Amino acid sequence: MEIYVLERKRLKGRTQVTFVLPEDTPQGPVSVVGDFNHWNPAAHPLEPRGDGTRTAEVLLPANSSHSFRYLAADDYWFDDEQADHHDGTNNRIHT
């Protein structure tokens, strides 16, 4: 079973969103891409952390909504089941 997590932390006027994936699912590099980084895979690569997961943190305006997906090696796009909404193409997150 794949475990995806979206962690949210409210800051003054902003929300820190941490995208969390298992370290090896899928294999190889993964980035979170979305309207908040102009769909640029180099902007938010997921980095390994000591607990066997990998993460990327993004600061977003509070009370906003954003589209995103994950992009892995070989142009493999995938969704996050923990997203607030799926619009048929992208995941949506509300801060």
Jmol script that loads the backbone (N, CA, C; Angstrom):
load data "model"
ATOM      1  N   MET A   1       0.839  -1.184   0.000  1.00  0.00           N
ATOM      2  CA  MET A   1       0.000   0.000   0.000  1.00  0.00           C
ATOM      3  C   MET A   1       0.883   1.247   0.000  1.00  0.00           C
ATOM      4  N   GLU A   2       0.591   2.152  -0.904  1.00  0.00           N
ATOM      5  CA  GLU A   2       1.338   3.396  -0.976  1.00  0.00           C
ATOM      6  C   GLU A   2       0.758   4.392   0.024  1.00  0.00           C
ATOM      7  N   ILE A   3       1.638   5.103   0.706  1.00  0.00           N
ATOM      8  CA  ILE A   3       1.199   6.090   1.683  1.00  0.00           C
ATOM      9  C   ILE A   3       1.659   7.462   1.226  1.00  0.00           C
ATOM     10  N   TYR A   4       0.709   8.318   0.923  1.00  0.00           N
ATOM     11  CA  TYR A   4       0.990   9.694   0.552  1.00  0.00           C
ATOM     12  C   TYR A   4       0.417  10.557   1.665  1.00  0.00           C
ATOM     13  N   VAL A   5       1.109  11.614   1.997  1.00  0.00           N
ATOM     14  CA  VAL A   5       0.647  12.483   3.073  1.00  0.00           C
ATOM     15  C   VAL A   5       0.828  13.936   2.647  1.00  0.00           C
ATOM     16  N   LEU A   6      -0.142  14.743   2.967  1.00  0.00           N
ATOM     17  CA  LEU A   6      -0.031  16.185   2.809  1.00  0.00           C
ATOM     18  C   LEU A   6      -0.098  16.775   4.208  1.00  0.00           C
ATOM     19  N   GLU A   7       1.002  17.347   4.659  1.00  0.00           N
ATOM     20  CA  GLU A   7       1.036  17.983   5.976  1.00  0.00           C
ATOM     21  C   GLU A   7       0.870  19.482   5.784  1.00  0.00           C
ATOM     22  N   ARG A   8       0.042  20.080   6.618  1.00  0.00           N
ATOM     23  CA  ARG A   8      -0.180  21.529   6.545  1.00  0.00           C
ATOM     24  C   ARG A   8       0.155  22.162   7.882  1.00  0.00           C
ATOM     25  N   LYS A   9       0.846  23.297   7.807  1.00  0.00           N
ATOM     26  CA  LYS A   9       1.181  24.042   9.016  1.00  0.00           C
ATOM     27  C   LYS A   9       0.873  25.505   8.744  1.00  0.00           C
ATOM     28  N   ARG A  10      -0.046  26.066   9.528  1.00  0.00           N
ATOM     29  CA  ARG A  10      -0.418  27.472   9.346  1.00  0.00           C
ATOM     30  C   ARG A  10       0.668  28.366   9.919  1.00  0.00           C
ATOM     31  N   LEU A  11       1.073  29.314   9.129  1.00  0.00           N
ATOM     32  CA  LEU A  11       2.006  30.355   9.534  1.00  0.00           C
ATOM     33  C   LEU A  11       1.287  31.685   9.344  1.00  0.00           C
ATOM     34  N   LYS A  12       1.904  32.756   9.700  1.00  0.00           N
ATOM     35  CA  LYS A  12       1.270  34.069   9.597  1.00  0.00           C
ATOM     36  C   LYS A  12       0.927  34.392   8.138  1.00  0.00           C
ATOM     37  N   GLY A  13      -0.344  34.246   7.779  1.00  0.00           N
ATOM     38  CA  GLY A  13      -0.800  34.569   6.433  1.00  0.00           C
ATOM     39  C   GLY A  13      -0.414  33.572   5.364  1.00  0.00           C
ATOM     40  N   ARG A  14       0.249  32.499   5.747  1.00  0.00           N
ATOM     41  CA  ARG A  14       0.694  31.496   4.783  1.00  0.00           C
ATOM     42  C   ARG A  14       0.457  30.110   5.346  1.00  0.00           C
ATOM     43  N   THR A  15       0.568  29.137   4.467  1.00  0.00           N
ATOM     44  CA  THR A  15       0.481  27.740   4.875  1.00  0.00           C
ATOM     45  C   THR A  15       1.683  27.008   4.306  1.00  0.00           C
ATOM     46  N   GLN A  16       2.408  26.329   5.176  1.00  0.00           N
ATOM     47  CA  GLN A  16       3.512  25.485   4.726  1.00  0.00           C
ATOM     48  C   GLN A  16       2.938  24.104   4.444  1.00  0.00           C
ATOM     49  N   VAL A  17       3.023  23.675   3.197  1.00  0.00           N
ATOM     50  CA  VAL A  17       2.533  22.360   2.805  1.00  0.00           C
ATOM     51  C   VAL A  17       3.741  21.464   2.583  1.00  0.00           C
ATOM     52  N   THR A  18       3.738  20.311   3.238  1.00  0.00           N
ATOM     53  CA  THR A  18       4.795  19.329   3.053  1.00  0.00           C
ATOM     54  C   THR A  18       4.199  18.132   2.324  1.00  0.00           C
ATOM     55  N   PHE A  19       4.734  17.844   1.160  1.00  0.00           N
ATOM     56  CA  PHE A  19       4.328  16.709   0.350  1.00  0.00           C
ATOM     57  C   PHE A  19       5.218  15.539   0.751  1.00  0.00           C
ATOM     58  N   VAL A  20       4.634  14.408   1.140  1.00  0.00           N
ATOM     59  CA  VAL A  20       5.378  13.274   1.669  1.00  0.00           C
ATOM     60  C   VAL A  20       5.046  12.019   0.866  1.00  0.00           C
ATOM     61  N   LEU A  21       6.090  11.336   0.393  1.00  0.00           N
ATOM     62  CA  LEU A  21       5.937  10.068  -0.315  1.00  0.00           C
ATOM     63  C   LEU A  21       6.862   9.031   0.300  1.00  0.00           C
ATOM     64  N   PRO A  22       6.547   7.741   0.132  1.00  0.00           N
ATOM     65  CA  PRO A  22       7.490   6.704   0.538  1.00  0.00           C
ATOM     66  C   PRO A  22       8.801   6.876  -0.225  1.00  0.00           C
ATOM     67  N   GLU A  23       9.898   6.477   0.397  1.00  0.00           N
ATOM     68  CA  GLU A  23      11.222   6.691  -0.183  1.00  0.00           C
ATOM     69  C   GLU A  23      11.399   6.014  -1.540  1.00  0.00           C
ATOM     70  N   ASP A  24      10.764   4.872  -1.749  1.00  0.00           N
ATOM     71  CA  ASP A  24      11.018   4.095  -2.967  1.00  0.00           C
ATOM     72  C   ASP A  24       9.795   3.917  -3.851  1.00  0.00           C
ATOM     73  N   THR A  25       8.758   4.693  -3.645  1.00  0.00           N
ATOM     74  CA  THR A  25       7.553   4.557  -4.447  1.00  0.00           C
ATOM     75  C   THR A  25       7.174   5.892  -5.055  1.00  0.00           C
ATOM     76  N   PRO A  26       7.373   6.073  -6.336  1.00  0.00           N
ATOM     77  CA  PRO A  26       8.063   5.183  -7.253  1.00  0.00           C
ATOM     78  C   PRO A  26       9.584   5.340  -7.139  1.00  0.00           C
ATOM     79  N   GLN A  27      10.296   4.433  -7.772  1.00  0.00           N
ATOM     80  CA  GLN A  27      11.754   4.487  -7.786  1.00  0.00           C
ATOM     81  C   GLN A  27      12.229   5.730  -8.525  1.00  0.00           C
ATOM     82  N   GLY A  28      13.391   6.238  -8.138  1.00  0.00           N
ATOM     83  CA  GLY A  28      14.006   7.357  -8.834  1.00  0.00           C
ATOM     84  C   GLY A  28      13.511   8.704  -8.340  1.00  0.00           C
ATOM     85  N   PRO A  29      13.988   9.761  -8.983  1.00  0.00           N
ATOM     86  CA  PRO A  29      13.634  11.115  -8.555  1.00  0.00           C
ATOM     87  C   PRO A  29      12.158  11.428  -8.795  1.00  0.00           C
ATOM     88  N   VAL A  30      11.602  12.215  -7.866  1.00  0.00           N
ATOM     89  CA  VAL A  30      10.208  12.672  -7.967  1.00  0.00           C
ATOM     90  C   VAL A  30      10.180  14.137  -7.575  1.00  0.00           C
ATOM     91  N   SER A  31       9.373  14.918  -8.282  1.00  0.00           N
ATOM     92  CA  SER A  31       9.149  16.321  -7.946  1.00  0.00           C
ATOM     93  C   SER A  31       7.660  16.559  -7.801  1.00  0.00           C
ATOM     94  N   VAL A  32       7.307  17.537  -6.978  1.00  0.00           N
ATOM     95  CA  VAL A  32       5.932  17.999  -6.951  1.00  0.00           C
ATOM     96  C   VAL A  32       5.896  19.241  -7.834  1.00  0.00           C
ATOM     97  N   VAL A  33       4.969  19.235  -8.769  1.00  0.00           N
ATOM     98  CA  VAL A  33       4.848  20.340  -9.714  1.00  0.00           C
ATOM     99  C   VAL A  33       3.413  20.846  -9.678  1.00  0.00           C
ATOM    100  N   GLY A  34       3.260  22.144  -9.864  1.00  0.00           N
ATOM    101  CA  GLY A  34       1.922  22.704  -9.822  1.00  0.00           C
ATOM    102  C   GLY A  34       1.895  24.144 -10.256  1.00  0.00           C
ATOM    103  N   ASP A  35       0.718  24.735 -10.130  1.00  0.00           N
ATOM    104  CA  ASP A  35       0.588  26.136 -10.531  1.00  0.00           C
ATOM    105  C   ASP A  35       1.414  27.057  -9.639  1.00  0.00           C
ATOM    106  N   PHE A  36       1.760  26.593  -8.435  1.00  0.00           N
ATOM    107  CA  PHE A  36       2.564  27.397  -7.508  1.00  0.00           C
ATOM    108  C   PHE A  36       4.029  27.474  -7.898  1.00  0.00           C
ATOM    109  N   ASN A  37       4.500  26.597  -8.798  1.00  0.00           N
ATOM    110  CA  ASN A  37       5.891  26.661  -9.259  1.00  0.00           C
ATOM    111  C   ASN A  37       5.974  26.623 -10.791  1.00  0.00           C
ATOM    112  N   HIS A  38       4.895  27.029 -11.431  1.00  0.00           N
ATOM    113  CA  HIS A  38       4.818  27.109 -12.899  1.00  0.00           C
ATOM    114  C   HIS A  38       5.106  25.756 -13.549  1.00  0.00           C
ATOM    115  N   TRP A  39       4.731  24.672 -12.859  1.00  0.00           N
ATOM    116  CA  TRP A  39       4.878  23.300 -13.358  1.00  0.00           C
ATOM    117  C   TRP A  39       6.334  22.973 -13.685  1.00  0.00           C
ATOM    118  N   ASN A  40       7.241  23.539 -12.892  1.00  0.00           N
ATOM    119  CA  ASN A  40       8.686  23.355 -13.090  1.00  0.00           C
ATOM    120  C   ASN A  40       9.189  22.197 -12.220  1.00  0.00           C
ATOM    121  N   PRO A  41       9.611  21.071 -12.814  1.00  0.00           N
ATOM    122  CA  PRO A  41      10.054  19.920 -12.028  1.00  0.00           C
ATOM    123  C   PRO A  41      11.326  20.175 -11.223  1.00  0.00           C
ATOM    124  N   ALA A  42      12.094  21.184 -11.572  1.00  0.00           N
ATOM    125  CA  ALA A  42      13.324  21.474 -10.831  1.00  0.00           C
ATOM    126  C   ALA A  42      13.054  22.290  -9.564  1.00  0.00           C
ATOM    127  N   ALA A  43      11.866  22.845  -9.435  1.00  0.00           N
ATOM    128  CA  ALA A  43      11.574  23.757  -8.325  1.00  0.00           C
ATOM    129  C   ALA A  43      11.417  23.054  -6.980  1.00  0.00           C
ATOM    130  N   HIS A  44      10.775  21.890  -6.935  1.00  0.00           N
ATOM    131  CA  HIS A  44      10.482  21.218  -5.668  1.00  0.00           C
ATOM    132  C   HIS A  44      10.699  19.705  -5.758  1.00  0.00           C
ATOM    133  N   PRO A  45      11.950  19.273  -5.884  1.00  0.00           N
ATOM    134  CA  PRO A  45      12.209  17.831  -5.853  1.00  0.00           C
ATOM    135  C   PRO A  45      12.006  17.296  -4.438  1.00  0.00           C
ATOM    136  N   LEU A  46      11.507  16.085  -4.318  1.00  0.00           N
ATOM    137  CA  LEU A  46      11.354  15.471  -3.004  1.00  0.00           C
ATOM    138  C   LEU A  46      12.707  14.953  -2.549  1.00  0.00           C
ATOM    139  N   GLU A  47      13.054  15.278  -1.309  1.00  0.00           N
ATOM    140  CA  GLU A  47      14.345  14.904  -0.732  1.00  0.00           C
ATOM    141  C   GLU A  47      14.135  13.855   0.360  1.00  0.00           C
ATOM    142  N   PRO A  48      15.046  12.877   0.462  1.00  0.00           N
ATOM    143  CA  PRO A  48      14.891  11.848   1.499  1.00  0.00           C
ATOM    144  C   PRO A  48      15.076  12.413   2.896  1.00  0.00           C
ATOM    145  N   ARG A  49      14.323  11.865   3.842  1.00  0.00           N
ATOM    146  CA  ARG A  49      14.547  12.189   5.243  1.00  0.00           C
ATOM    147  C   ARG A  49      14.731  10.882   6.007  1.00  0.00           C
ATOM    148  N   GLY A  50      15.192  10.946   7.222  1.00  0.00           N
ATOM    149  CA  GLY A  50      15.629   9.782   7.976  1.00  0.00           C
ATOM    150  C   GLY A  50      14.581   8.745   8.293  1.00  0.00           C
ATOM    151  N   ASP A  51      13.298   9.064   8.131  1.00  0.00           N
ATOM    152  CA  ASP A  51      12.249   8.116   8.514  1.00  0.00           C
ATOM    153  C   ASP A  51      11.768   7.226   7.373  1.00  0.00           C
ATOM    154  N   GLY A  52      12.505   7.213   6.245  1.00  0.00           N
ATOM    155  CA  GLY A  52      12.118   6.366   5.122  1.00  0.00           C
ATOM    156  C   GLY A  52      11.149   7.005   4.155  1.00  0.00           C
ATOM    157  N   THR A  53      10.914   8.300   4.318  1.00  0.00           N
ATOM    158  CA  THR A  53      10.068   9.023   3.379  1.00  0.00           C
ATOM    159  C   THR A  53      10.909  10.063   2.661  1.00  0.00           C
ATOM    160  N   ARG A  54      10.315  10.708   1.703  1.00  0.00           N
ATOM    161  CA  ARG A  54      10.950  11.874   1.061  1.00  0.00           C
ATOM    162  C   ARG A  54       9.899  12.960   0.963  1.00  0.00           C
ATOM    163  N   THR A  55      10.377  14.192   1.051  1.00  0.00           N
ATOM    164  CA  THR A  55       9.455  15.312   1.167  1.00  0.00           C
ATOM    165  C   THR A  55       9.898  16.515   0.344  1.00  0.00           C
ATOM    166  N   ALA A  56       8.941  17.381   0.104  1.00  0.00           N
ATOM    167  CA  ALA A  56       9.189  18.713  -0.445  1.00  0.00           C
ATOM    168  C   ALA A  56       8.245  19.660   0.278  1.00  0.00           C
ATOM    169  N   GLU A  57       8.756  20.817   0.677  1.00  0.00           N
ATOM    170  CA  GLU A  57       7.947  21.820   1.360  1.00  0.00           C
ATOM    171  C   GLU A  57       7.706  23.005   0.433  1.00  0.00           C
ATOM    172  N   VAL A  58       6.479  23.502   0.477  1.00  0.00           N
ATOM    173  CA  VAL A  58       6.086  24.637  -0.350  1.00  0.00           C
ATOM    174  C   VAL A  58       5.308  25.606   0.532  1.00  0.00           C
ATOM    175  N   LEU A  59       5.665  26.886   0.486  1.00  0.00           N
ATOM    176  CA  LEU A  59       4.913  27.927   1.191  1.00  0.00           C
ATOM    177  C   LEU A  59       3.869  28.501   0.239  1.00  0.00           C
ATOM    178  N   LEU A  60       2.607  28.467   0.672  1.00  0.00           N
ATOM    179  CA  LEU A  60       1.515  28.953  -0.160  1.00  0.00           C
ATOM    180  C   LEU A  60       0.710  29.987   0.617  1.00  0.00           C
ATOM    181  N   PRO A  61       0.053  30.899  -0.079  1.00  0.00           N
ATOM    182  CA  PRO A  61      -0.801  31.855   0.618  1.00  0.00           C
ATOM    183  C   PRO A  61      -1.920  31.121   1.359  1.00  0.00           C
ATOM    184  N   ALA A  62      -2.279  31.626   2.531  1.00  0.00           N
ATOM    185  CA  ALA A  62      -3.397  31.038   3.276  1.00  0.00           C
ATOM    186  C   ALA A  62      -4.691  31.238   2.494  1.00  0.00           C
ATOM    187  N   ASN A  63      -5.621  30.345   2.699  1.00  0.00           N
ATOM    188  CA  ASN A  63      -6.955  30.421   2.085  1.00  0.00           C
ATOM    189  C   ASN A  63      -6.892  30.489   0.564  1.00  0.00           C
ATOM    190  N   SER A  64      -6.052  29.648  -0.016  1.00  0.00           N
ATOM    191  CA  SER A  64      -5.937  29.602  -1.470  1.00  0.00           C
ATOM    192  C   SER A  64      -6.079  28.163  -1.941  1.00  0.00           C
ATOM    193  N   SER A  65      -6.218  27.989  -3.233  1.00  0.00           N
ATOM    194  CA  SER A  65      -6.388  26.669  -3.823  1.00  0.00           C
ATOM    195  C   SER A  65      -5.401  26.517  -4.979  1.00  0.00           C
ATOM    196  N   HIS A  66      -4.774  25.336  -5.070  1.00  0.00           N
ATOM    197  CA  HIS A  66      -3.725  25.129  -6.074  1.00  0.00           C
ATOM    198  C   HIS A  66      -3.824  23.750  -6.701  1.00  0.00           C
ATOM    199  N   SER A  67      -3.467  23.686  -7.986  1.00  0.00           N
ATOM    200  CA  SER A  67      -3.376  22.423  -8.714  1.00  0.00           C
ATOM    201  C   SER A  67      -1.969  21.887  -8.605  1.00  0.00           C
ATOM    202  N   PHE A  68      -1.843  20.551  -8.512  1.00  0.00           N
ATOM    203  CA  PHE A  68      -0.525  19.936  -8.495  1.00  0.00           C
ATOM    204  C   PHE A  68      -0.614  18.472  -8.911  1.00  0.00           C
ATOM    205  N   ARG A  69       0.543  17.918  -9.256  1.00  0.00           N
ATOM    206  CA  ARG A  69       0.722  16.487  -9.507  1.00  0.00           C
ATOM    207  C   ARG A  69       2.164  16.159  -9.163  1.00  0.00           C
ATOM    208  N   TYR A  70       2.465  14.874  -9.143  1.00  0.00           N
ATOM    209  CA  TYR A  70       3.842  14.426  -8.968  1.00  0.00           C
ATOM    210  C   TYR A  70       4.387  14.002 -10.327  1.00  0.00           C
ATOM    211  N   LEU A  71       5.678  14.269 -10.534  1.00  0.00           N
ATOM    212  CA  LEU A  71       6.354  13.869 -11.764  1.00  0.00           C
ATOM    213  C   LEU A  71       7.590  13.070 -11.393  1.00  0.00           C
ATOM    214  N   ALA A  72       7.636  11.830 -11.865  1.00  0.00           N
ATOM    215  CA  ALA A  72       8.764  10.934 -11.598  1.00  0.00           C
ATOM    216  C   ALA A  72       9.565  10.737 -12.883  1.00  0.00           C
ATOM    217  N   ALA A  73      10.606   9.926 -12.766  1.00  0.00           N
ATOM    218  CA  ALA A  73      11.481   9.633 -13.910  1.00  0.00           C
ATOM    219  C   ALA A  73      10.662   9.084 -15.080  1.00  0.00           C
ATOM    220  N   ASP A  74      11.199   9.232 -16.260  1.00  0.00           N
ATOM    221  CA  ASP A  74      10.571   8.748 -17.501  1.00  0.00           C
ATOM    222  C   ASP A  74       9.206   9.383 -17.764  1.00  0.00           C
ATOM    223  N   ASP A  75       9.043  10.642 -17.336  1.00  0.00           N
ATOM    224  CA  ASP A  75       7.820  11.401 -17.587  1.00  0.00           C
ATOM    225  C   ASP A  75       6.582  10.709 -17.033  1.00  0.00           C
ATOM    226  N   TYR A  76       6.727  10.079 -15.853  1.00  0.00           N
ATOM    227  CA  TYR A  76       5.629   9.379 -15.189  1.00  0.00           C
ATOM    228  C   TYR A  76       4.929  10.341 -14.233  1.00  0.00           C
ATOM    229  N   TRP A  77       3.717  10.757 -14.591  1.00  0.00           N
ATOM    230  CA  TRP A  77       2.899  11.654 -13.782  1.00  0.00           C
ATOM    231  C   TRP A  77       1.967  10.813 -12.919  1.00  0.00           C
ATOM    232  N   PHE A  78       1.789  11.200 -11.649  1.00  0.00           N
ATOM    233  CA  PHE A  78       0.841  10.471 -10.810  1.00  0.00           C
ATOM    234  C   PHE A  78       0.186  11.396  -9.801  1.00  0.00           C
ATOM    235  N   ASP A  79      -0.918  10.900  -9.240  1.00  0.00           N
ATOM    236  CA  ASP A  79      -1.775  11.691  -8.364  1.00  0.00           C
ATOM    237  C   ASP A  79      -1.530  11.378  -6.896  1.00  0.00           C
ATOM    238  N   ASP A  80      -2.089  12.210  -6.061  1.00  0.00           N
ATOM    239  CA  ASP A  80      -2.011  12.056  -4.612  1.00  0.00           C
ATOM    240  C   ASP A  80      -3.421  11.819  -4.088  1.00  0.00           C
ATOM    241  N   GLU A  81      -3.662  10.638  -3.543  1.00  0.00           N
ATOM    242  CA  GLU A  81      -4.992  10.294  -3.042  1.00  0.00           C
ATOM    243  C   GLU A  81      -5.388  11.125  -1.822  1.00  0.00           C
ATOM    244  N   GLN A  82      -4.429  11.798  -1.188  1.00  0.00           N
ATOM    245  CA  GLN A  82      -4.725  12.633  -0.029  1.00  0.00           C
ATOM    246  C   GLN A  82      -5.095  14.058  -0.427  1.00  0.00           C
ATOM    247  N   ALA A  83      -5.091  14.348  -1.713  1.00  0.00           N
ATOM    248  CA  ALA A  83      -5.448  15.694  -2.168  1.00  0.00           C
ATOM    249  C   ALA A  83      -6.886  16.018  -1.770  1.00  0.00           C
ATOM    250  N   ASP A  84      -7.172  17.292  -1.639  1.00  0.00           N
ATOM    251  CA  ASP A  84      -8.511  17.726  -1.253  1.00  0.00           C
ATOM    252  C   ASP A  84      -9.543  17.442  -2.343  1.00  0.00           C
ATOM    253  N   HIS A  85      -9.090  17.456  -3.586  1.00  0.00           N
ATOM    254  CA  HIS A  85     -10.006  17.311  -4.710  1.00  0.00           C
ATOM    255  C   HIS A  85      -9.204  16.888  -5.935  1.00  0.00           C
ATOM    256  N   HIS A  86      -9.857  16.202  -6.851  1.00  0.00           N
ATOM    257  CA  HIS A  86      -9.269  15.868  -8.146  1.00  0.00           C
ATOM    258  C   HIS A  86     -10.198  16.450  -9.206  1.00  0.00           C
ATOM    259  N   ASP A  87      -9.640  17.268 -10.107  1.00  0.00           N
ATOM    260  CA  ASP A  87     -10.487  17.930 -11.104  1.00  0.00           C
ATOM    261  C   ASP A  87     -10.559  17.177 -12.423  1.00  0.00           C
ATOM    262  N   GLY A  88     -10.140  15.917 -12.426  1.00  0.00           N
ATOM    263  CA  GLY A  88     -10.154  15.120 -13.645  1.00  0.00           C
ATOM    264  C   GLY A  88      -8.786  15.049 -14.293  1.00  0.00           C
ATOM    265  N   THR A  89      -7.964  16.036 -14.056  1.00  0.00           N
ATOM    266  CA  THR A  89      -6.605  16.047 -14.591  1.00  0.00           C
ATOM    267  C   THR A  89      -5.589  16.217 -13.459  1.00  0.00           C
ATOM    268  N   ASN A  90      -5.831  17.157 -12.586  1.00  0.00           N
ATOM    269  CA  ASN A  90      -4.879  17.493 -11.527  1.00  0.00           C
ATOM    270  C   ASN A  90      -5.486  17.292 -10.149  1.00  0.00           C
ATOM    271  N   ASN A  91      -4.592  17.218  -9.173  1.00  0.00           N
ATOM    272  CA  ASN A  91      -5.005  17.242  -7.774  1.00  0.00           C
ATOM    273  C   ASN A  91      -5.199  18.700  -7.385  1.00  0.00           C
ATOM    274  N   ARG A  92      -6.019  18.934  -6.370  1.00  0.00           N
ATOM    275  CA  ARG A  92      -6.219  20.279  -5.837  1.00  0.00           C
ATOM    276  C   ARG A  92      -5.956  20.246  -4.339  1.00  0.00           C
ATOM    277  N   ILE A  93      -5.294  21.288  -3.851  1.00  0.00           N
ATOM    278  CA  ILE A  93      -5.071  21.439  -2.424  1.00  0.00           C
ATOM    279  C   ILE A  93      -5.557  22.812  -2.008  1.00  0.00           C
ATOM    280  N   HIS A  94      -6.221  22.854  -0.852  1.00  0.00           N
ATOM    281  CA  HIS A  94      -6.720  24.114  -0.301  1.00  0.00           C
ATOM    282  C   HIS A  94      -5.931  24.405   0.972  1.00  0.00           C
ATOM    283  N   THR A  95      -5.486  25.646   1.104  1.00  0.00           N
ATOM    284  CA  THR A  95      -4.670  25.998   2.280  1.00  0.00           C
ATOM    285  C   THR A  95      -5.497  26.750   3.305  1.00  0.00           C
TER     286      THR A  95
END
end "model"
wireframe off; spacefill off
backbone 0.3
color backbone group
